[in-house]
Amino acid sequence: MRRDGLAAVAVACALAASCGGADGDAAPERVFLSMGTAPPGGAFFVVGSALAEVLNEFGAGFGWNATAEATSGSQENIRRLDTGELDFAMSNAAITYFAVRGGEGWDKAYPMRTVMTLAPNVALFISPAGSGVETIEDLRGERVGVGPAGAGFEYFVGPLLAAHGLTYDDFSPLNATQSGAVDLIADGSAAAVFVGGAVPTASITQASASQDIHFIPYDEDVRRQLIDEYLFFGPATIPAGTYRGQDEPFEGLDVGSMHLITAAGVSDELVYNVTKTLYEQRTSVVEKHAAGRAINPANVVRDTGTEFHPGAVRFYQEIGIWPDREPAP
């Protein structure tokens, strides 16, 4: 069942007792919900799977049958939401930011809407201690890992490099997964790599356990400039002692939070019910993945530059956590 069918069933749910007909005894019509994630092994897949499990566990009255679908990640998810092949999806807020504006290589403005803002993606460049790569400027002329091919890292790495006066043309970019990036600096194939995610990040823990690591700092003025200029960038401090050899707090960046999105045309009633279910059952999400802690009043409505779906806004207004603000430019 695709978007038109979902809308009809969702409206019926609002009008009939638990979609059960006049006497409430009949079983609700089954509603198939597809949740786009990313390749197995990353946070999107496990978090998206946790959300789908909670929708199935607590959505019986709506007849939901939610399935987490492995995809190539944010870019594929956005395109498939647009065509109706997916109902909901995980995405990086930086990638969605440019997609809804039709910028940075997107072929059009994609009508995506935020359902909830999830865990921050705290990322940075790291290098082997003593390698001579101490600052972002030192990346010039080096071999540098910049994320998996096709994952969309360029949507946030590009702006932060540009703000520091560099582009991809100033070094030799290498594509690798997070675990592959650790191997690149372990065997000397790369002078530095860009890694991150929820804190602590497994790849950084692994890298720092096997060798002494230098955490390449952001220029503080540039960091503030990026936070002011782009809604998807945010301040993020990695506490001292998070990683071996990290004796001081690291002033980093949330380079684009994980968020749950849908297409603008999905029915308000369906999005309202999905938002309500996930928010009210957030402790069950946490039981399945720690990233569920981000489903809290302060974070879930945080503006990352993509308009929220009216169905989600309605729920957040009802429980009194929706902030008064102008839509993102």
Residue frames relative to the residue before (quaternion, step in Angstrom):
aa qw qx qy qz dx dy dz
M 1.0000 0.0000 0.0000 0.0000 0.00 0.00 0.00
R 0.1958 -0.8046 0.5513 0.1015 3.59 -0.73 1.02
R 0.8544 -0.2729 0.0931 0.4322 3.53 -1.34 -0.11
D 0.6636 0.5038 -0.3331 0.4414 3.64 0.86 -0.86
G 0.6619 0.5066 -0.3036 0.4617 3.54 1.01 -0.86
L 0.6309 0.5381 -0.3272 0.4532 3.55 1.03 -0.81
A 0.6470 0.5233 -0.3275 0.4475 3.55 0.95 -0.85
A 0.6647 0.5116 -0.3112 0.4468 3.56 0.91 -0.89
V 0.6756 0.4862 -0.3010 0.4655 3.56 0.93 -0.90
A 0.6406 0.5365 -0.3332 0.4367 3.57 0.97 -0.82
V 0.6505 0.4966 -0.3206 0.4769 3.57 0.97 -0.82
A 0.6302 0.5353 -0.3333 0.4530 3.57 1.01 -0.80
C 0.6159 0.5579 -0.3414 0.4391 3.57 1.07 -0.76
A 0.6652 0.5102 -0.3068 0.4506 3.54 1.02 -0.78
L 0.7299 0.4501 -0.2327 0.4588 3.56 1.10 -0.71
A 0.7619 0.2997 -0.1742 0.5471 3.59 1.11 -0.62
A 0.5852 -0.5941 0.4078 0.3719 3.58 -1.07 0.66
S 0.8380 -0.1723 0.0557 0.5148 3.53 -0.49 1.31
C 0.5909 -0.5846 0.3497 0.4322 3.60 1.09 0.73
G 0.5044 0.7097 -0.3819 0.3100 3.57 1.16 0.37
G 0.6187 -0.5608 0.3664 0.4104 3.60 1.15 0.29
A 0.7847 -0.3759 0.2286 0.4367 3.53 -1.37 -0.05
D 0.7757 0.3299 -0.1954 0.5013 3.59 0.92 -0.83
G 0.4793 -0.7045 0.4156 0.3182 3.57 1.28 0.04
D 0.5600 0.6364 -0.3872 0.3625 3.62 1.23 0.03
A 0.6255 0.5613 -0.3509 0.4130 3.57 1.05 -0.67
A 0.5243 -0.6259 0.4751 0.3281 3.55 -1.10 0.71
P 0.5133 -0.6425 0.4601 0.3346 3.60 -1.00 0.73
E 0.5644 -0.5751 0.4629 0.3693 3.53 -1.18 0.57
R 0.4791 -0.6850 0.4659 0.2902 3.56 -0.94 0.88
V 0.1282 -0.7829 0.6080 0.0312 3.54 -0.92 1.00
F 0.2205 -0.7924 0.5587 0.1064 3.58 -0.51 1.18
L 0.0682 -0.7904 0.6087 -0.0022 3.55 -0.77 1.11
S 0.1731 -0.7847 0.5886 0.0887 3.57 -0.78 1.02
M 0.1577 -0.7876 0.5946 0.0356 3.55 -0.91 1.05
G 0.2445 -0.7826 0.5571 0.1320 3.59 -0.42 1.20
T 0.1065 -0.8096 0.5760 0.0365 3.59 -0.90 0.88
A 0.5233 -0.5612 0.4852 0.4193 3.60 -0.44 -1.23
P 0.7105 -0.4197 0.2896 0.4849 3.63 -1.16 -0.04
P 0.5801 -0.5676 0.4403 0.3840 3.61 -1.09 0.61
G 0.6651 0.4856 -0.3676 0.4322 3.56 -1.07 0.75
G 0.7186 0.3876 -0.2376 0.5262 3.56 1.24 -0.41
A 0.6938 -0.4966 0.3312 0.4030 3.54 -1.31 0.25
F 0.6076 0.5805 -0.3706 0.3957 3.60 0.97 -0.78
F 0.6695 0.5141 -0.3166 0.4326 3.58 0.89 -0.89
V 0.7203 0.4389 -0.2724 0.4631 3.59 0.82 -0.94
V 0.6505 0.4928 -0.3288 0.4754 3.61 1.01 -0.71
G 0.6504 0.5101 -0.3138 0.4673 3.59 0.93 -0.85
S 0.6325 0.5196 -0.3242 0.4742 3.57 1.06 -0.76
A 0.6354 0.5252 -0.3284 0.4610 3.60 1.02 -0.80
L 0.6518 0.5084 -0.3188 0.4637 3.59 0.95 -0.83
A 0.6534 0.5103 -0.3144 0.4624 3.58 0.95 -0.86
E 0.6351 0.5308 -0.3305 0.4535 3.60 0.99 -0.79
V 0.6636 0.4959 -0.3084 0.4676 3.58 0.95 -0.85
L 0.6283 0.5236 -0.3395 0.4645 3.61 0.99 -0.75
N 0.6629 0.4887 -0.3085 0.4760 3.58 1.00 -0.75
E 0.6788 0.5217 -0.2923 0.4262 3.55 0.94 -0.93
F 0.8118 0.2595 -0.1079 0.5118 3.57 0.94 -0.89
G 0.6446 0.5416 -0.3228 0.4323 3.59 1.25 0.08
A 0.2545 0.8058 -0.5057 0.1740 3.56 1.19 0.42
G 0.6450 0.5456 -0.3233 0.4264 3.58 1.02 -0.76
F 0.6912 0.4274 -0.2672 0.5178 3.56 1.26 -0.39
G 0.4706 -0.6923 0.4313 0.3366 3.58 1.26 -0.13
W 0.3348 0.7886 -0.4723 0.2074 3.59 1.21 0.32
N 0.0185 -0.7270 0.6862 0.0186 3.49 -1.20 0.79
A 0.0283 -0.8430 0.5354 -0.0443 3.55 0.08 1.36
T 0.0906 -0.7940 0.6010 0.0133 3.54 -0.98 0.93
A 0.3047 -0.7244 0.5895 0.1867 3.57 -0.90 0.96
E 0.1457 -0.8158 0.5587 0.0329 3.53 -0.65 1.14
A 0.3886 -0.7055 0.5428 0.2378 3.59 -0.81 1.00
T 0.0133 0.7816 -0.6220 0.0446 3.57 -0.88 1.00
S 0.6364 -0.5107 0.3849 0.4312 3.59 -1.24 -0.19
G 0.7089 -0.4641 0.2556 0.4655 3.59 1.26 -0.02
S 0.8630 -0.2092 0.1083 0.4469 3.53 -1.37 -0.32
Q 0.6962 0.4922 -0.3066 0.4231 3.59 0.74 -0.98
E 0.6555 0.4813 -0.3103 0.4924 3.59 0.94 -0.84
N 0.6403 0.5455 -0.3334 0.4258 3.59 0.92 -0.88
I 0.6603 0.5109 -0.3105 0.4545 3.58 0.91 -0.90
R 0.6715 0.4901 -0.3048 0.4648 3.59 0.89 -0.86
R 0.7050 0.4597 -0.2735 0.4656 3.59 0.94 -0.81
L 0.5648 0.5380 -0.3908 0.4887 3.59 1.16 -0.38
D 0.6548 0.5403 -0.3059 0.4310 3.54 0.98 -0.88
T 0.7269 0.4062 -0.2388 0.4997 3.59 1.05 -0.72
G 0.5352 -0.6474 0.3936 0.3734 3.60 1.26 -0.10
E 0.4518 0.6904 -0.4570 0.3322 3.61 1.23 0.21
L 0.7442 0.2191 -0.1590 0.6107 3.57 1.26 -0.39
D 0.3876 -0.7172 0.5328 0.2270 3.56 -1.20 0.54
F 0.7672 0.0040 0.0229 0.6410 3.56 1.07 -0.85
A 0.0126 -0.8151 0.5792 -0.0002 3.58 -1.18 0.37
M 0.4463 -0.6184 0.5695 0.3066 3.49 -1.37 0.37
S 0.0705 0.7833 -0.6167 0.0353 3.56 -1.15 0.63
N 0.4545 -0.6150 0.5525 0.3315 3.52 -1.32 0.30
A 0.5316 -0.6833 0.3997 0.3013 3.56 -0.78 1.04
A 0.6200 0.5442 -0.3510 0.4429 3.60 1.07 -0.62
I 0.6642 0.4954 -0.3041 0.4701 3.57 0.98 -0.83
T 0.6482 0.5007 -0.3183 0.4773 3.59 0.96 -0.83
Y 0.5828 0.6042 -0.3588 0.4082 3.59 1.03 -0.83
F 0.7346 0.4003 -0.2365 0.4942 3.59 0.80 -0.96
A 0.6074 0.5701 -0.3555 0.4238 3.60 1.08 -0.68
V 0.6970 0.4687 -0.2946 0.4558 3.61 0.86 -0.89
R 0.6947 0.4399 -0.2683 0.5020 3.60 1.24 -0.34
G 0.4117 -0.7249 0.4604 0.3050 3.58 1.27 -0.14
G 0.5003 0.6729 -0.4061 0.3633 3.56 1.17 0.59
E 0.8116 0.3120 -0.2064 0.4488 3.54 -1.41 0.05
G 0.8061 -0.3334 0.1477 0.4660 3.57 0.78 1.04
W 0.5072 0.6139 -0.4513 0.4028 3.64 1.18 -0.06
D 0.4840 -0.7140 0.4360 0.2564 3.57 -0.95 0.93
K 0.7850 0.0124 -0.0137 0.6193 3.59 1.26 -0.23
A 0.5546 -0.5502 0.4758 0.4042 3.56 -1.29 -0.03
Y 0.2353 -0.7977 0.5449 0.1066 3.58 -0.55 1.17
P 0.3706 -0.7707 0.4764 0.2042 3.63 -0.67 1.08
M 0.1415 0.7969 -0.5654 0.1587 3.56 0.41 1.27
R 0.1244 -0.7739 0.6165 0.0751 3.55 -1.23 0.53
T 0.4533 -0.6780 0.5138 0.2660 3.55 -1.11 0.74
V 0.2538 -0.7282 0.6161 0.1604 3.56 -1.13 0.75
M 0.7633 -0.2108 0.1305 0.5965 3.58 0.97 -0.87
T 0.4044 -0.6750 0.5627 0.2533 3.53 -1.17 0.72
L 0.1929 -0.8093 0.5508 0.0662 3.55 -0.81 1.06
A 0.8471 -0.2170 0.1279 0.4679 3.60 -1.15 -0.59
P 0.5091 -0.6410 0.4781 0.3184 3.58 -1.09 0.69
N 0.3057 -0.7136 0.6047 0.1781 3.53 -1.28 0.58
V 0.0539 -0.8316 0.5524 -0.0185 3.57 0.07 1.32
A 0.0883 0.8355 -0.5248 0.1368 3.56 -0.29 1.28
L 0.0121 0.7924 -0.6064 0.0657 3.53 -1.20 0.61
F 0.5025 -0.5903 0.5224 0.3551 3.53 -1.36 0.12
I 0.0476 -0.7653 0.6402 0.0475 3.55 -1.09 0.76
S 0.0900 -0.7814 0.6161 0.0416 3.56 -1.21 0.57
P 0.5843 -0.5474 0.4317 0.4155 3.60 -1.16 0.32
A 0.5225 -0.6320 0.4658 0.3326 3.57 -0.94 0.85
G 0.8018 0.2714 -0.2142 0.4875 3.55 -0.98 0.89
S 0.4867 0.6883 -0.4242 0.3307 3.60 1.27 0.06
G 0.5118 -0.6359 0.4295 0.3863 3.57 1.21 -0.43
V 0.6147 0.4921 -0.3539 0.5048 3.58 1.28 -0.16
E 0.0252 0.8496 -0.5183 0.0945 3.53 0.04 1.37
T 0.7816 0.1981 -0.0871 0.5850 3.59 1.17 -0.64
I 0.6523 -0.4880 0.3842 0.4344 3.56 -1.26 0.17
E 0.5858 0.5707 -0.3628 0.4467 3.60 1.07 -0.65
D 0.6482 0.5441 -0.3161 0.4287 3.62 1.05 -0.72
L 0.5121 0.6436 -0.4249 0.3781 3.61 1.23 -0.11
R 0.4843 0.6823 -0.4333 0.3348 3.60 1.18 -0.42
G 0.8480 0.1716 -0.1500 0.4785 3.53 -0.96 0.98
E 0.6136 0.5675 -0.3416 0.4298 3.60 1.25 -0.05
R 0.4698 -0.5956 0.5519 0.3464 3.54 -1.39 0.04
V 0.0149 -0.8391 0.5374 -0.0833 3.56 -0.54 1.22
G 0.3572 -0.7246 0.5509 0.2093 3.59 -0.88 0.95
V 0.0616 -0.8337 0.5482 -0.0248 3.57 -0.70 1.11
G 0.7447 -0.4119 0.2258 0.4741 3.61 1.06 0.66
P 0.6746 -0.5038 0.3546 0.4067 3.58 -1.27 0.26
A 0.5563 -0.5901 0.4633 0.3575 3.58 -1.11 0.63
G 0.8353 0.2119 -0.1668 0.4791 3.56 -0.96 0.92
A 0.5346 0.6502 -0.4036 0.3586 3.61 1.23 -0.02
G 0.5073 -0.6855 0.4035 0.3316 3.60 1.20 -0.26
F 0.3052 0.7728 -0.5104 0.2215 3.61 1.19 0.31
E 0.5850 0.6115 -0.3758 0.3777 3.59 1.09 -0.63
Y 0.5861 0.5990 -0.3772 0.3943 3.60 1.15 -0.46
F 0.7669 0.2603 -0.2027 0.5506 3.61 1.13 -0.40
V 0.6139 0.5289 -0.3675 0.4565 3.62 1.08 -0.54
G 0.6162 0.5765 -0.3429 0.4128 3.60 1.00 -0.81
P 0.7083 0.4485 -0.2842 0.4652 3.63 0.72 -0.95
L 0.6861 0.4728 -0.3211 0.4502 3.62 0.90 -0.75
L 0.6011 0.5233 -0.3604 0.4847 3.59 1.15 -0.52
A 0.6578 0.5279 -0.3125 0.4370 3.56 0.88 -0.99
A 0.6544 0.5174 -0.3152 0.4525 3.58 0.99 -0.81
H 0.6938 0.4204 -0.2624 0.5226 3.57 1.24 -0.48
G 0.6003 -0.6190 0.3360 0.3789 3.58 1.29 0.22
L 0.6374 0.5038 -0.3362 0.4763 3.61 1.19 0.41
T 0.1450 -0.7300 0.6528 0.1414 3.52 -1.40 0.22
Y 0.6956 -0.4430 0.3488 0.4452 3.57 -1.29 0.05
D 0.6105 0.5734 -0.3500 0.4196 3.61 1.16 -0.52
D 0.6239 0.5724 -0.3392 0.4100 3.59 1.21 -0.35
F 0.7730 0.1482 -0.1295 0.6031 3.60 1.26 -0.08
S 0.5337 -0.6003 0.4769 0.3568 3.57 -1.32 0.02
P 0.2241 -0.8097 0.5267 0.1296 3.62 -0.26 1.21
L 0.1392 -0.7750 0.6140 0.0538 3.55 -1.03 0.89
N 0.2768 -0.7620 0.5635 0.1586 3.56 -0.97 0.86
A 0.2055 0.7550 -0.6000 0.1664 3.54 -0.95 0.95
T 0.5447 -0.5663 0.4964 0.3690 3.53 -1.27 0.40
Q 0.6946 -0.4552 0.3278 0.4505 3.58 -1.25 0.13
S 0.6760 0.4611 -0.3072 0.4858 3.59 0.88 -0.83
G 0.6293 0.5292 -0.3295 0.4641 3.57 1.09 -0.67
A 0.6080 0.5578 -0.3488 0.4444 3.57 1.12 -0.67
V 0.6083 0.5450 -0.3477 0.4605 3.58 1.06 -0.73
D 0.6514 0.5107 -0.3097 0.4679 3.57 0.99 -0.83
L 0.6224 0.5681 -0.3442 0.4141 3.60 1.02 -0.78
I 0.7371 0.3727 -0.2479 0.5062 3.60 0.91 -0.79
A 0.5824 0.5817 -0.3808 0.4213 3.59 1.18 -0.39
D 0.7830 0.3123 -0.1735 0.5092 3.60 0.96 -0.82
G 0.5848 -0.6312 0.3539 0.3665 3.58 1.27 0.23
S 0.4181 0.7189 -0.4666 0.3012 3.59 1.23 0.23
A 0.7734 0.1611 -0.0989 0.6051 3.59 1.23 -0.48
A 0.4580 -0.6775 0.5074 0.2717 3.55 -1.15 0.67
A 0.7827 -0.0190 0.0408 0.6208 3.58 1.21 -0.56
V 0.1217 -0.7745 0.6151 0.0836 3.56 -1.27 0.42
F 0.3578 -0.7021 0.5751 0.2196 3.54 -1.25 0.58
V 0.1063 0.8033 -0.5677 0.1453 3.57 -0.53 1.23
G 0.2866 0.7709 -0.5450 0.1631 3.56 -1.22 0.33
G 0.1364 0.7533 -0.6360 0.0977 3.48 -1.41 -0.08
A 0.7594 -0.2365 0.2351 0.5587 3.55 -1.04 -0.75
V 0.3850 -0.7299 0.5238 0.2115 3.57 -1.07 0.79
P 0.5202 -0.2720 -0.8025 0.1069 1.57 -1.60 1.94
T 0.3941 -0.7094 0.5418 0.2189 3.55 -1.16 0.71
A 0.5204 -0.6857 0.4091 0.3027 3.57 -0.72 1.10
S 0.6622 0.5208 -0.3272 0.4280 3.60 0.90 -0.84
I 0.6668 0.4786 -0.3100 0.4798 3.61 0.99 -0.76
T 0.6056 0.5421 -0.3458 0.4689 3.58 1.06 -0.72
Q 0.6651 0.5040 -0.2921 0.4672 3.56 0.96 -0.92
A 0.6704 0.5065 -0.3049 0.4485 3.57 0.90 -0.93
S 0.7105 0.4592 -0.2664 0.4619 3.58 0.89 -0.94
A 0.6113 0.5508 -0.3548 0.4440 3.60 1.17 -0.41
S 0.7438 0.4267 -0.2190 0.4656 3.56 1.08 -0.71
Q 0.7972 0.0117 -0.0106 0.6035 3.61 1.21 -0.35
D 0.5784 -0.5594 0.4501 0.3872 3.54 -1.28 0.26
I 0.1658 -0.8189 0.5490 0.0231 3.55 -0.74 1.16
H 0.2437 -0.7250 0.6228 0.1646 3.55 -1.17 0.71
F 0.2665 -0.7467 0.5905 0.1503 3.57 -0.85 1.02
I 0.3015 -0.7934 0.5029 0.1636 3.57 -0.27 1.30
P 0.3309 -0.7910 0.4760 0.1956 3.62 -0.50 1.11
Y 0.4218 -0.6224 0.5826 0.3087 3.50 -1.32 0.36
D 0.4983 -0.5839 0.5313 0.3583 3.56 -1.13 0.60
E 0.4834 -0.7174 0.4114 0.2871 3.59 -0.64 1.09
D 0.6417 0.5093 -0.3345 0.4658 3.61 0.97 -0.75
V 0.6550 0.5030 -0.3049 0.4743 3.56 1.02 -0.84
R 0.6199 0.5496 -0.3393 0.4456 3.58 0.99 -0.79
R 0.6659 0.4885 -0.2931 0.4817 3.57 0.94 -0.90
Q 0.6276 0.5434 -0.3287 0.4503 3.58 1.02 -0.81
L 0.6600 0.5071 -0.3054 0.4625 3.58 0.94 -0.90
I 0.6512 0.5134 -0.3118 0.4639 3.58 0.96 -0.86
D 0.6769 0.4873 -0.2891 0.4698 3.58 1.02 -0.78
E 0.7216 0.4803 -0.2498 0.4314 3.58 0.99 -0.85
Y 0.8000 0.2244 -0.0944 0.5483 3.58 0.97 -0.86
L 0.4492 -0.7130 0.4736 0.2562 3.57 -0.78 1.04
F 0.6691 0.5183 -0.3187 0.4266 3.60 1.08 -0.59
F 0.6122 0.5040 -0.3656 0.4873 3.61 1.20 -0.25
G 0.0486 0.7963 -0.6019 0.0356 3.56 -1.08 0.72
P 0.5726 -0.5847 0.4327 0.3781 3.58 -1.16 0.43
A 0.0635 0.7856 -0.6126 0.0598 3.55 -1.08 0.72
T 0.1462 -0.7963 0.5843 0.0562 3.55 -0.68 1.12
I 0.2501 -0.7317 0.6146 0.1561 3.56 -0.92 0.96
P 0.4109 -0.7475 0.4555 0.2550 3.62 -0.42 1.16
A 0.5945 -0.5596 0.4405 0.3733 3.56 -1.15 0.65
G 0.7949 0.3041 -0.2311 0.4714 3.55 -1.03 0.80
T 0.4142 0.7065 -0.4810 0.3130 3.59 1.23 0.06
Y 0.7897 0.1464 -0.0579 0.5929 3.56 1.02 -0.86
R 0.6133 -0.5500 0.4103 0.3911 3.57 -1.15 0.56
G 0.8114 0.2366 -0.1987 0.4962 3.54 -0.85 0.98
Q 0.6026 0.5272 -0.3704 0.4708 3.61 1.26 -0.05
D 0.0806 -0.8627 0.4993 -0.0004 3.54 0.13 1.33
E 0.7502 0.3145 -0.1829 0.5520 3.59 1.23 -0.38
P 0.5876 -0.5400 0.4371 0.4149 3.62 -1.16 0.41
F 0.2559 -0.7536 0.5863 0.1514 3.57 -1.07 0.76
E 0.2781 -0.7637 0.5629 0.1502 3.56 -0.69 1.13
G 0.0288 0.8535 -0.5133 0.0851 3.54 -0.04 1.33
L 0.4764 -0.6432 0.5213 0.2961 3.51 -1.30 -0.46
D 0.3094 -0.6179 0.6792 0.2472 3.47 -1.28 0.61
V 0.1795 -0.8424 0.5031 0.0707 3.57 -0.28 1.27
G 0.7794 -0.2051 0.1172 0.5803 3.58 1.21 0.31
S 0.2825 -0.8022 0.5008 0.1612 3.56 -0.09 1.27
M 0.5333 -0.5361 0.5408 0.3684 3.48 -1.31 0.41
H 0.1182 0.7937 -0.5961 0.0270 3.60 -0.98 0.71
L 0.4391 -0.6625 0.5449 0.2671 3.51 -1.29 0.52
I 0.0250 -0.8226 0.5667 -0.0401 3.56 -0.72 1.09
T 0.0866 -0.7517 0.6489 0.0803 3.52 -1.39 0.23
A 0.5924 -0.5583 0.4268 0.3939 3.57 -1.27 0.06
A 0.6312 -0.5705 0.3735 0.3695 3.56 -1.13 0.66
G 0.6984 0.5126 -0.2746 0.4172 3.60 1.05 -0.72
V 0.4792 0.6518 -0.4590 0.3671 3.61 1.22 -0.09
S 0.5881 -0.6401 0.3628 0.3360 3.57 -0.92 0.94
D 0.5749 -0.6013 0.4404 0.3376 3.54 -1.10 0.79
E 0.6608 0.5329 -0.3196 0.4209 3.58 0.94 -0.90
L 0.6478 0.5063 -0.3247 0.4675 3.58 0.97 -0.81
V 0.6785 0.4822 -0.3016 0.4650 3.60 0.83 -0.95
Y 0.6052 0.5524 -0.3481 0.4554 3.60 1.02 -0.76
N 0.7119 0.4657 -0.2681 0.4521 3.59 0.78 -1.01
V 0.6351 0.5121 -0.3262 0.4774 3.58 1.04 -0.75
T 0.6544 0.5112 -0.3100 0.4628 3.59 0.93 -0.91
K 0.6592 0.5174 -0.2973 0.4575 3.55 0.89 -0.97
T 0.6702 0.5070 -0.3032 0.4493 3.58 0.87 -0.93
L 0.6973 0.4685 -0.2863 0.4608 3.59 0.80 -0.96
Y 0.6625 0.5009 -0.3175 0.4577 3.59 0.96 -0.81
E 0.7155 0.4570 -0.2690 0.4549 3.58 0.80 -0.98
Q 0.7399 0.3480 -0.2114 0.5355 3.59 1.16 -0.51
R 0.2345 0.8222 -0.4949 0.1552 3.59 1.16 0.53
T 0.5883 0.5561 -0.3922 0.4368 3.62 1.06 -0.48
S 0.6301 0.5175 -0.3315 0.4746 3.58 1.12 -0.60
V 0.6010 0.5295 -0.3599 0.4784 3.58 1.13 -0.61
V 0.6457 0.5272 -0.3180 0.4516 3.59 0.93 -0.91
E 0.6233 0.5482 -0.3419 0.4405 3.60 1.01 -0.74
K 0.7158 0.4318 -0.2444 0.4914 3.56 1.15 -0.60
H 0.7815 -0.0816 0.0504 0.6165 3.60 1.18 -0.58
A 0.5403 -0.6650 0.4188 0.3007 3.56 -0.90 0.98
A 0.5515 0.6214 -0.3993 0.3877 3.61 1.15 -0.45
G 0.5187 0.6485 -0.4065 0.3810 3.57 1.25 -0.29
R 0.5275 0.6330 -0.4134 0.3876 3.60 1.21 -0.33
A 0.5872 0.5853 -0.3646 0.4239 3.58 1.20 -0.44
I 0.5841 0.5313 -0.3859 0.4771 3.61 1.23 -0.22
N 0.3695 0.6979 -0.5118 0.3383 3.54 0.34 1.32
P 0.7048 -0.5101 0.2799 0.4058 3.62 -1.14 0.51
A 0.6902 0.4918 -0.2954 0.4410 3.59 0.97 -0.77
N 0.7756 0.4011 -0.1930 0.4475 3.57 0.95 -0.85
V 0.6573 0.5898 -0.3328 0.3306 3.56 0.88 -0.97
V 0.7326 0.3786 -0.2225 0.5200 3.61 1.16 -0.56
R 0.3621 0.7576 -0.4800 0.2538 3.60 1.26 0.17
D 0.4032 -0.7346 0.5062 0.2040 3.56 -0.88 1.03
T 0.0407 -0.8040 0.5933 0.0021 3.59 -0.68 1.10
G 0.7164 -0.4853 0.2449 0.4374 3.58 1.22 0.38
T 0.6749 0.4043 -0.2971 0.5411 3.58 1.28 0.06
E 0.5180 -0.6761 0.4320 0.2966 3.58 -0.71 1.09
F 0.4257 -0.6866 0.5256 0.2665 3.57 -1.06 0.74
H 0.5325 -0.6138 0.4802 0.3303 3.56 -1.17 0.66
P 0.5716 -0.6230 0.4049 0.3482 3.62 -0.93 0.82
G 0.6213 0.5485 -0.3504 0.4363 3.59 1.04 -0.67
A 0.6556 0.4859 -0.3035 0.4919 3.58 1.06 -0.75
V 0.6301 0.5409 -0.3308 0.4484 3.58 0.96 -0.88
R 0.6231 0.5564 -0.3374 0.4339 3.58 0.96 -0.87
F 0.6787 0.4773 -0.3020 0.4693 3.59 0.89 -0.88
Y 0.6749 0.4983 -0.3061 0.4499 3.58 0.87 -0.93
Q 0.6260 0.5167 -0.3400 0.4750 3.59 1.09 -0.62
E 0.6351 0.5518 -0.3281 0.4297 3.58 0.97 -0.84
I 0.7565 0.3583 -0.2137 0.5036 3.61 0.96 -0.79
G 0.5498 -0.6967 0.3458 0.3047 3.57 1.30 0.26
I 0.5739 0.5982 -0.3990 0.3920 3.61 1.09 0.50
W 0.5127 0.6446 -0.4333 0.3658 3.60 1.24 -0.05
P 0.3254 -0.7683 0.5153 0.1958 3.61 -0.65 1.06
D 0.4544 -0.6307 0.5431 0.3175 3.57 -1.19 0.52
R 0.2726 0.7539 -0.5545 0.2234 3.55 -0.57 1.13
E 0.5249 -0.6004 0.4975 0.3414 3.52 -1.30 0.38
P 0.5826 -0.5669 0.4282 0.3948 3.62 -1.11 0.53
A 0.5963 -0.5736 0.4229 0.3695 3.56 -1.17 0.62
P 0.4791 -0.6732 0.4733 0.3052 3.62 -0.94 0.82
